[in-house]
Amino acid sequence: MLLYRLLFGSALALYAPFAFLRRAAGGKSIGDWRGRMGWTDLPRREGAIWIHGVSVGEVAAARSIARALRRRGETRPIVLSASTAAGLARAREAAEADAAIPFPFDLAWAVDRALEAVDPSLVLLTETEIWPLFLSRCERAGIPVALVNGRISERSFRHYRAMRPFFRRTLSRISLFAMQTDDDARRIRAMGAPPSACG
């Protein structure tokens, strides 16, 4: 985990100047980087169900899950998160949720601050959101995590498979894998997910 933290921090530091220059030139927005770094205030929603989607498409799926939970009578607060500016804007429009926040970068202080604020009783990650440090912190806090509407493309699988020993420990921290197809379930098991947790 220490090596991962060093590599992720280094990669983020190298990427940041490029992202800011691209944004200054009128290119793609880097999103709420201050929020993702843990440098802004976050709403406190003790015991919430936290549902995360990267961008617009995943947030749409997250909102569908939130609506289904409300129809079933769920009374816990629901917090949506997103990684991109467009996704966060869509999450903030969601009447189904009690709050919307930027998903933290996988850095210790950012993750710890977000988990302390939201204090979730359950985390639902959509598609292929597998963040090792975030999952480690959830496990340490006793917060169950599920991967819903899970998807692993054949191309991604080829990259992930090379790091199977690392991913096996990371995936063991997820309680349930609700995958889109049988092929997705096969791939996540081949990456090291416990077969008993795969759906």
HELIX and SHEET records of a PDB file:
HELIX    1   1 LEU A    2  ALA A   24  1                                  23    
HELIX    2   2 TRP A   33  ARG A   36  1                                   4    
HELIX    3   3 VAL A   56  ARG A   71  1                                  16    
HELIX    4   4 ALA A   85  ARG A   92  1                                   8    
HELIX    5   5 ALA A  108  VAL A  118  1                                  11    
HELIX    6   6 PRO A  132  ALA A  141  1                                  10    
HELIX    7   7 GLU A  154  ARG A  161  1                                   8    
HELIX    8   8 ARG A  164  LEU A  171  1                                   8    
HELIX    9   9 ASP A  182  ALA A  190  1                                   9    
HELIX   10  10 PRO A  195  ALA A  197  5                                   3    
SHEET    1   A 6 ALA A  99  PRO A 102  0                                        
SHEET    2   A 6 ILE A  78  ALA A  82  1                                        
SHEET    3   A 6 ILE A  49  HIS A  52  1                                        
SHEET    4   A 6 LEU A 122  THR A 126  1                                        
SHEET    5   A 6 VAL A 145  GLY A 150  1                                        
SHEET    6   A 6 LEU A 176  MET A 179  1                                        
END                                                                             
